[in-house]
Amino acid sequence: MNLRARKSTLRRDLREKRRGKNTFIKLSIYLIVVLLLSFGVFGSTVYFDGQSQRMSKEISINENEIYKLDREIQNLKLSLEVKSKREYIYGKIAQNNLGLRPAEPDQIVRLIPSDYDFKGASTNGKKFAYSSKNAKSKIVVND
């Protein structure tokens, strides 16, 4: 009788000890998981902040380069506009003593685009030019 009661109390004590161990293990696993998650969040925040700063630097460098290239394009357009004016060209001709003079109207030859340029069909690789003296005479021009 007495043995039986003692045996059941031993089982109960063992169960309670196991529950205590299980609770400790569960609590420690929970704490480890929470710590790992918090370190992961903190680490990713630091990593992405660094990446954000690096990308901001690259963006500012690229924006600066785009600004410089835009200024260069504007300068080149202005230079092209100035250098394509008739006065500039005549000044350069006079400066270099080339002895050139403007063409007379009968010296001008106008090239007319071939069928190949528009339709994709070949005209045996020939393009035609017409003289301004006689608009009906056709001259074959080889490329």
Secondary structure, DSSP 8 states (H G I E B T S, - for coil): -HHHHHHHHHHHHHHHHHHHHHHHHHHHHHHHHHHHHHHHHHHHHHHHHHHHHHHHHHHHHHHHHHHHHHHHHHHHHHHHHHHTSHHHHHHHHHHTT-------GGG-EEEE--HHHHHS---TT-EEEEESSSTT-EEEE--
